[in-house]
């Protein structure tokens, strides 16, 4: 089972490739091999799933009733915004141009481990989506863990 934590600042090369930090690479499940799936996040970032984790999401989305218009719309959006990528021998993977544009990634990216997935952020947007101080973080934890 993969579990990702921490934050890393990484450089994108001229072709849009990113080196997966060693700690993230070592947390990839063996069953995923060098296969990852990169997709659009709900916030202006990208998400990276090990293949085994993506298969779980894929199963949920594929299992929705296709006779419902909202389900078809969700399936279309979900599968259209995700792409399989492969780590090369240097631990790099190519981020598709459409994904680079979506997350407004240029020369630098911030990768954060978020449990079973990794988020890839443009430094310009990242801080605006993080909790701003310890008090805000404390209130958010209390609200979400107490069931409010």
mmCIF file of the C-alpha atoms, coordinates in Angstrom:
data_MODEL
# 
_entry.id   MODEL 
# 
loop_
_atom_site.group_PDB 
_atom_site.id 
_atom_site.type_symbol 
_atom_site.label_atom_id 
_atom_site.label_alt_id 
_atom_site.label_comp_id 
_atom_site.label_asym_id 
_atom_site.label_entity_id 
_atom_site.label_seq_id 
_atom_site.pdbx_PDB_ins_code 
_atom_site.Cartn_x 
_atom_site.Cartn_y 
_atom_site.Cartn_z 
_atom_site.occupancy 
_atom_site.B_iso_or_equiv 
_atom_site.pdbx_formal_charge 
_atom_site.auth_seq_id 
_atom_site.auth_comp_id 
_atom_site.auth_asym_id 
_atom_site.auth_atom_id 
_atom_site.pdbx_PDB_model_num 
ATOM 1   C CA . UNK A 1 1   ? 0.000   0.000  0.000   1.00 0.00 ? 1   UNK A CA 1 
ATOM 2   C CA . UNK A 1 2   ? 1.344   3.399  -0.916  1.00 0.00 ? 2   UNK A CA 1 
ATOM 3   C CA . UNK A 1 3   ? 1.285   6.291  1.502   1.00 0.00 ? 3   UNK A CA 1 
ATOM 4   C CA . UNK A 1 4   ? 2.758   9.678  0.616   1.00 0.00 ? 4   UNK A CA 1 
ATOM 5   C CA . UNK A 1 5   ? 3.602   12.572 2.931   1.00 0.00 ? 5   UNK A CA 1 
ATOM 6   C CA . UNK A 1 6   ? 5.891   15.611 2.852   1.00 0.00 ? 6   UNK A CA 1 
ATOM 7   C CA . UNK A 1 7   ? 6.536   18.413 0.382   1.00 0.00 ? 7   UNK A CA 1 
ATOM 8   C CA . UNK A 1 8   ? 9.201   18.760 -2.308  1.00 0.00 ? 8   UNK A CA 1 
ATOM 9   C CA . UNK A 1 9   ? 10.092  21.520 -4.737  1.00 0.00 ? 9   UNK A CA 1 
ATOM 10  C CA . UNK A 1 10  ? 11.095  20.133 -8.129  1.00 0.00 ? 10  UNK A CA 1 
ATOM 11  C CA . UNK A 1 11  ? 12.218  21.506 -11.473 1.00 0.00 ? 11  UNK A CA 1 
ATOM 12  C CA . UNK A 1 12  ? 10.480  20.725 -14.749 1.00 0.00 ? 12  UNK A CA 1 
ATOM 13  C CA . UNK A 1 13  ? 12.781  20.232 -17.712 1.00 0.00 ? 13  UNK A CA 1 
ATOM 14  C CA . UNK A 1 14  ? 12.207  21.852 -21.114 1.00 0.00 ? 14  UNK A CA 1 
ATOM 15  C CA . UNK A 1 15  ? 10.135  18.866 -22.296 1.00 0.00 ? 15  UNK A CA 1 
ATOM 16  C CA . UNK A 1 16  ? 7.793   18.993 -19.286 1.00 0.00 ? 16  UNK A CA 1 
ATOM 17  C CA . UNK A 1 17  ? 9.371   16.072 -17.445 1.00 0.00 ? 17  UNK A CA 1 
ATOM 18  C CA . UNK A 1 18  ? 9.518   15.895 -13.693 1.00 0.00 ? 18  UNK A CA 1 
ATOM 19  C CA . UNK A 1 19  ? 11.708  13.702 -11.493 1.00 0.00 ? 19  UNK A CA 1 
ATOM 20  C CA . UNK A 1 20  ? 9.679   11.922 -8.844  1.00 0.00 ? 20  UNK A CA 1 
ATOM 21  C CA . UNK A 1 21  ? 11.411  12.475 -5.477  1.00 0.00 ? 21  UNK A CA 1 
ATOM 22  C CA . UNK A 1 22  ? 13.161  9.349  -4.201  1.00 0.00 ? 22  UNK A CA 1 
ATOM 23  C CA . UNK A 1 23  ? 10.972  9.129  -1.110  1.00 0.00 ? 23  UNK A CA 1 
ATOM 24  C CA . UNK A 1 24  ? 7.827   9.103  -3.267  1.00 0.00 ? 24  UNK A CA 1 
ATOM 25  C CA . UNK A 1 25  ? 9.362   6.609  -5.681  1.00 0.00 ? 25  UNK A CA 1 
ATOM 26  C CA . UNK A 1 26  ? 10.245  4.253  -2.833  1.00 0.00 ? 26  UNK A CA 1 
ATOM 27  C CA . UNK A 1 27  ? 6.636   4.454  -1.539  1.00 0.00 ? 27  UNK A CA 1 
ATOM 28  C CA . UNK A 1 28  ? 5.184   3.250  -4.857  1.00 0.00 ? 28  UNK A CA 1 
ATOM 29  C CA . UNK A 1 29  ? 3.655   -0.199 -4.566  1.00 0.00 ? 29  UNK A CA 1 
ATOM 30  C CA . UNK A 1 30  ? 5.514   -2.891 -6.509  1.00 0.00 ? 30  UNK A CA 1 
ATOM 31  C CA . UNK A 1 31  ? 2.264   -3.930 -8.173  1.00 0.00 ? 31  UNK A CA 1 
ATOM 32  C CA . UNK A 1 32  ? 2.133   -0.562 -9.966  1.00 0.00 ? 32  UNK A CA 1 
ATOM 33  C CA . UNK A 1 33  ? 5.578   -1.029 -11.485 1.00 0.00 ? 33  UNK A CA 1 
ATOM 34  C CA . UNK A 1 34  ? 6.657   2.184  -13.199 1.00 0.00 ? 34  UNK A CA 1 
ATOM 35  C CA . UNK A 1 35  ? 3.093   3.067  -14.185 1.00 0.00 ? 35  UNK A CA 1 
ATOM 36  C CA . UNK A 1 36  ? 1.451   6.198  -12.792 1.00 0.00 ? 36  UNK A CA 1 
ATOM 37  C CA . UNK A 1 37  ? -1.673  8.095  -13.725 1.00 0.00 ? 37  UNK A CA 1 
ATOM 38  C CA . UNK A 1 38  ? -1.626  11.896 -13.881 1.00 0.00 ? 38  UNK A CA 1 
ATOM 39  C CA . UNK A 1 39  ? -4.863  13.834 -13.853 1.00 0.00 ? 39  UNK A CA 1 
ATOM 40  C CA . UNK A 1 40  ? -6.536  17.115 -13.077 1.00 0.00 ? 40  UNK A CA 1 
ATOM 41  C CA . UNK A 1 41  ? -7.198  17.757 -9.410  1.00 0.00 ? 41  UNK A CA 1 
ATOM 42  C CA . UNK A 1 42  ? -10.349 19.405 -8.119  1.00 0.00 ? 42  UNK A CA 1 
ATOM 43  C CA . UNK A 1 43  ? -8.216  22.402 -7.166  1.00 0.00 ? 43  UNK A CA 1 
ATOM 44  C CA . UNK A 1 44  ? -5.829  23.975 -9.725  1.00 0.00 ? 44  UNK A CA 1 
ATOM 45  C CA . UNK A 1 45  ? -3.275  21.188 -9.360  1.00 0.00 ? 45  UNK A CA 1 
ATOM 46  C CA . UNK A 1 46  ? -2.507  17.784 -10.794 1.00 0.00 ? 46  UNK A CA 1 
ATOM 47  C CA . UNK A 1 47  ? -2.886  14.489 -8.986  1.00 0.00 ? 47  UNK A CA 1 
ATOM 48  C CA . UNK A 1 48  ? -0.608  11.493 -9.412  1.00 0.00 ? 48  UNK A CA 1 
ATOM 49  C CA . UNK A 1 49  ? -1.893  8.055  -8.543  1.00 0.00 ? 49  UNK A CA 1 
ATOM 50  C CA . UNK A 1 50  ? 0.056   4.809  -8.460  1.00 0.00 ? 50  UNK A CA 1 
ATOM 51  C CA . UNK A 1 51  ? -1.696  2.511  -10.941 1.00 0.00 ? 51  UNK A CA 1 
ATOM 52  C CA . UNK A 1 52  ? -3.146  0.330  -8.179  1.00 0.00 ? 52  UNK A CA 1 
ATOM 53  C CA . UNK A 1 53  ? -4.804  3.350  -6.530  1.00 0.00 ? 53  UNK A CA 1 
ATOM 54  C CA . UNK A 1 54  ? -6.088  4.684  -9.841  1.00 0.00 ? 54  UNK A CA 1 
ATOM 55  C CA . UNK A 1 55  ? -7.693  1.315  -10.603 1.00 0.00 ? 55  UNK A CA 1 
ATOM 56  C CA . UNK A 1 56  ? -9.802  1.751  -7.447  1.00 0.00 ? 56  UNK A CA 1 
ATOM 57  C CA . UNK A 1 57  ? -11.004 5.188  -8.628  1.00 0.00 ? 57  UNK A CA 1 
ATOM 58  C CA . UNK A 1 58  ? -11.517 3.855  -12.146 1.00 0.00 ? 58  UNK A CA 1 
ATOM 59  C CA . UNK A 1 59  ? -13.695 1.056  -10.809 1.00 0.00 ? 59  UNK A CA 1 
ATOM 60  C CA . UNK A 1 60  ? -15.865 3.483  -8.843  1.00 0.00 ? 60  UNK A CA 1 
ATOM 61  C CA . UNK A 1 61  ? -16.362 5.844  -11.778 1.00 0.00 ? 61  UNK A CA 1 
ATOM 62  C CA . UNK A 1 62  ? -16.839 3.076  -14.351 1.00 0.00 ? 62  UNK A CA 1 
ATOM 63  C CA . UNK A 1 63  ? -19.396 1.422  -12.084 1.00 0.00 ? 63  UNK A CA 1 
ATOM 64  C CA . UNK A 1 64  ? -21.775 4.390  -12.204 1.00 0.00 ? 64  UNK A CA 1 
ATOM 65  C CA . UNK A 1 65  ? -25.016 3.899  -14.086 1.00 0.00 ? 65  UNK A CA 1 
ATOM 66  C CA . UNK A 1 66  ? -24.379 5.110  -17.641 1.00 0.00 ? 66  UNK A CA 1 
ATOM 67  C CA . UNK A 1 67  ? -28.088 5.718  -18.190 1.00 0.00 ? 67  UNK A CA 1 
ATOM 68  C CA . UNK A 1 68  ? -27.878 8.745  -15.875 1.00 0.00 ? 68  UNK A CA 1 
ATOM 69  C CA . UNK A 1 69  ? -26.779 11.943 -17.679 1.00 0.00 ? 69  UNK A CA 1 
ATOM 70  C CA . UNK A 1 70  ? -24.794 13.275 -14.687 1.00 0.00 ? 70  UNK A CA 1 
ATOM 71  C CA . UNK A 1 71  ? -22.903 10.003 -14.406 1.00 0.00 ? 71  UNK A CA 1 
ATOM 72  C CA . UNK A 1 72  ? -21.966 10.094 -18.090 1.00 0.00 ? 72  UNK A CA 1 
ATOM 73  C CA . UNK A 1 73  ? -20.773 13.686 -17.702 1.00 0.00 ? 73  UNK A CA 1 
ATOM 74  C CA . UNK A 1 74  ? -18.667 12.715 -14.687 1.00 0.00 ? 74  UNK A CA 1 
ATOM 75  C CA . UNK A 1 75  ? -17.209 9.683  -16.463 1.00 0.00 ? 75  UNK A CA 1 
ATOM 76  C CA . UNK A 1 76  ? -16.315 11.762 -19.521 1.00 0.00 ? 76  UNK A CA 1 
ATOM 77  C CA . UNK A 1 77  ? -14.635 14.483 -17.442 1.00 0.00 ? 77  UNK A CA 1 
ATOM 78  C CA . UNK A 1 78  ? -12.780 12.034 -15.221 1.00 0.00 ? 78  UNK A CA 1 
ATOM 79  C CA . UNK A 1 79  ? -11.369 9.784  -17.935 1.00 0.00 ? 79  UNK A CA 1 
ATOM 80  C CA . UNK A 1 80  ? -10.607 12.675 -20.292 1.00 0.00 ? 80  UNK A CA 1 
ATOM 81  C CA . UNK A 1 81  ? -8.487  14.402 -17.648 1.00 0.00 ? 81  UNK A CA 1 
ATOM 82  C CA . UNK A 1 82  ? -6.307  11.401 -16.670 1.00 0.00 ? 82  UNK A CA 1 
ATOM 83  C CA . UNK A 1 83  ? -3.334  9.972  -18.571 1.00 0.00 ? 83  UNK A CA 1 
ATOM 84  C CA . UNK A 1 84  ? -1.111  6.972  -17.928 1.00 0.00 ? 84  UNK A CA 1 
ATOM 85  C CA . UNK A 1 85  ? 2.582   7.857  -17.698 1.00 0.00 ? 85  UNK A CA 1 
ATOM 86  C CA . UNK A 1 86  ? 5.667   5.769  -17.084 1.00 0.00 ? 86  UNK A CA 1 
ATOM 87  C CA . UNK A 1 87  ? 8.718   6.480  -14.963 1.00 0.00 ? 87  UNK A CA 1 
ATOM 88  C CA . UNK A 1 88  ? 11.928  6.194  -16.963 1.00 0.00 ? 88  UNK A CA 1 
ATOM 89  C CA . UNK A 1 89  ? 15.193  4.788  -15.560 1.00 0.00 ? 89  UNK A CA 1 
ATOM 90  C CA . UNK A 1 90  ? 15.991  8.222  -14.055 1.00 0.00 ? 90  UNK A CA 1 
ATOM 91  C CA . UNK A 1 91  ? 12.662  8.378  -12.201 1.00 0.00 ? 91  UNK A CA 1 
ATOM 92  C CA . UNK A 1 92  ? 11.288  10.998 -14.600 1.00 0.00 ? 92  UNK A CA 1 
ATOM 93  C CA . UNK A 1 93  ? 7.867   11.105 -16.197 1.00 0.00 ? 93  UNK A CA 1 
ATOM 94  C CA . UNK A 1 94  ? 6.422   13.339 -18.880 1.00 0.00 ? 94  UNK A CA 1 
ATOM 95  C CA . UNK A 1 95  ? 3.511   15.540 -17.864 1.00 0.00 ? 95  UNK A CA 1 
ATOM 96  C CA . UNK A 1 96  ? 1.110   15.938 -20.803 1.00 0.00 ? 96  UNK A CA 1 
ATOM 97  C CA . UNK A 1 97  ? 0.897   19.474 -22.232 1.00 0.00 ? 97  UNK A CA 1 
ATOM 98  C CA . UNK A 1 98  ? -2.830  19.683 -21.435 1.00 0.00 ? 98  UNK A CA 1 
ATOM 99  C CA . UNK A 1 99  ? -2.071  18.868 -17.784 1.00 0.00 ? 99  UNK A CA 1 
ATOM 100 C CA . UNK A 1 100 ? 0.776   21.401 -17.625 1.00 0.00 ? 100 UNK A CA 1 
ATOM 101 C CA . UNK A 1 101 ? -1.602  24.086 -18.903 1.00 0.00 ? 101 UNK A CA 1 
ATOM 102 C CA . UNK A 1 102 ? -4.387  23.089 -16.491 1.00 0.00 ? 102 UNK A CA 1 
ATOM 103 C CA . UNK A 1 103 ? -2.119  23.417 -13.430 1.00 0.00 ? 103 UNK A CA 1 
ATOM 104 C CA . UNK A 1 104 ? -0.230  26.399 -14.896 1.00 0.00 ? 104 UNK A CA 1 
ATOM 105 C CA . UNK A 1 105 ? 3.083   24.618 -14.416 1.00 0.00 ? 105 UNK A CA 1 
ATOM 106 C CA . UNK A 1 106 ? 6.161   26.149 -15.989 1.00 0.00 ? 106 UNK A CA 1 
ATOM 107 C CA . UNK A 1 107 ? 9.676   25.706 -14.592 1.00 0.00 ? 107 UNK A CA 1 
ATOM 108 C CA . UNK A 1 108 ? 9.032   24.636 -11.033 1.00 0.00 ? 108 UNK A CA 1 
ATOM 109 C CA . UNK A 1 109 ? 6.496   22.476 -9.200  1.00 0.00 ? 109 UNK A CA 1 
ATOM 110 C CA . UNK A 1 110 ? 5.675   21.681 -5.613  1.00 0.00 ? 110 UNK A CA 1 
ATOM 111 C CA . UNK A 1 111 ? 4.843   18.030 -4.962  1.00 0.00 ? 111 UNK A CA 1 
ATOM 112 C CA . UNK A 1 112 ? 2.994   17.159 -1.802  1.00 0.00 ? 112 UNK A CA 1 
ATOM 113 C CA . UNK A 1 113 ? 2.111   13.745 -0.500  1.00 0.00 ? 113 UNK A CA 1 
ATOM 114 C CA . UNK A 1 114 ? -1.581  13.496 0.323   1.00 0.00 ? 114 UNK A CA 1 
ATOM 115 C CA . UNK A 1 115 ? -1.977  9.944  1.598   1.00 0.00 ? 115 UNK A CA 1 
ATOM 116 C CA . UNK A 1 116 ? -2.651  7.651  -1.366  1.00 0.00 ? 116 UNK A CA 1 
ATOM 117 C CA . UNK A 1 117 ? -1.882  10.266 -4.009  1.00 0.00 ? 117 UNK A CA 1 
ATOM 118 C CA . UNK A 1 118 ? 0.559   13.064 -4.799  1.00 0.00 ? 118 UNK A CA 1 
ATOM 119 C CA . UNK A 1 119 ? -0.508  16.584 -5.739  1.00 0.00 ? 119 UNK A CA 1 
ATOM 120 C CA . UNK A 1 120 ? 1.556   18.715 -8.139  1.00 0.00 ? 120 UNK A CA 1 
ATOM 121 C CA . UNK A 1 121 ? 1.157   22.467 -7.690  1.00 0.00 ? 121 UNK A CA 1 
ATOM 122 C CA . UNK A 1 122 ? 2.407   25.602 -9.349  1.00 0.00 ? 122 UNK A CA 1 
ATOM 123 C CA . UNK A 1 123 ? 4.224   27.590 -6.653  1.00 0.00 ? 123 UNK A CA 1 
ATOM 124 C CA . UNK A 1 124 ? 2.068   30.595 -7.623  1.00 0.00 ? 124 UNK A CA 1 
ATOM 125 C CA . UNK A 1 125 ? -1.133  28.817 -6.497  1.00 0.00 ? 125 UNK A CA 1 
ATOM 126 C CA . UNK A 1 126 ? 0.045   26.501 -3.773  1.00 0.00 ? 126 UNK A CA 1 
ATOM 127 C CA . UNK A 1 127 ? 0.154   28.893 -0.814  1.00 0.00 ? 127 UNK A CA 1 
ATOM 128 C CA . UNK A 1 128 ? -3.354  30.180 -1.492  1.00 0.00 ? 128 UNK A CA 1 
ATOM 129 C CA . UNK A 1 129 ? -4.749  26.684 -0.964  1.00 0.00 ? 129 UNK A CA 1 
ATOM 130 C CA . UNK A 1 130 ? -2.860  25.855 2.214   1.00 0.00 ? 130 UNK A CA 1 
ATOM 131 C CA . UNK A 1 131 ? -4.007  26.589 5.720   1.00 0.00 ? 131 UNK A CA 1 
ATOM 132 C CA . UNK A 1 132 ? -2.518  29.929 6.613   1.00 0.00 ? 132 UNK A CA 1 
ATOM 133 C CA . UNK A 1 133 ? -1.720  29.443 10.298  1.00 0.00 ? 133 UNK A CA 1 
ATOM 134 C CA . UNK A 1 134 ? -1.859  27.025 13.208  1.00 0.00 ? 134 UNK A CA 1 
ATOM 135 C CA . UNK A 1 135 ? -5.204  28.374 14.450  1.00 0.00 ? 135 UNK A CA 1 
ATOM 136 C CA . UNK A 1 136 ? -6.906  27.845 11.082  1.00 0.00 ? 136 UNK A CA 1 
ATOM 137 C CA . UNK A 1 137 ? -5.421  24.328 10.902  1.00 0.00 ? 137 UNK A CA 1 
ATOM 138 C CA . UNK A 1 138 ? -6.593  23.528 14.430  1.00 0.00 ? 138 UNK A CA 1 
ATOM 139 C CA . UNK A 1 139 ? -10.132 24.733 13.706  1.00 0.00 ? 139 UNK A CA 1 
ATOM 140 C CA . UNK A 1 140 ? -10.278 22.715 10.489  1.00 0.00 ? 140 UNK A CA 1 
ATOM 141 C CA . UNK A 1 141 ? -9.108  19.523 12.225  1.00 0.00 ? 141 UNK A CA 1 
ATOM 142 C CA . UNK A 1 142 ? -11.612 20.039 15.052  1.00 0.00 ? 142 UNK A CA 1 
ATOM 143 C CA . UNK A 1 143 ? -14.483 20.682 12.612  1.00 0.00 ? 143 UNK A CA 1 
ATOM 144 C CA . UNK A 1 144 ? -13.753 17.706 10.355  1.00 0.00 ? 144 UNK A CA 1 
ATOM 145 C CA . UNK A 1 145 ? -12.855 15.156 13.019  1.00 0.00 ? 145 UNK A CA 1 
ATOM 146 C CA . UNK A 1 146 ? -15.735 16.042 15.330  1.00 0.00 ? 146 UNK A CA 1 
ATOM 147 C CA . UNK A 1 147 ? -18.263 15.516 12.534  1.00 0.00 ? 147 UNK A CA 1 
ATOM 148 C CA . UNK A 1 148 ? -19.466 19.123 12.321  1.00 0.00 ? 148 UNK A CA 1 
# 
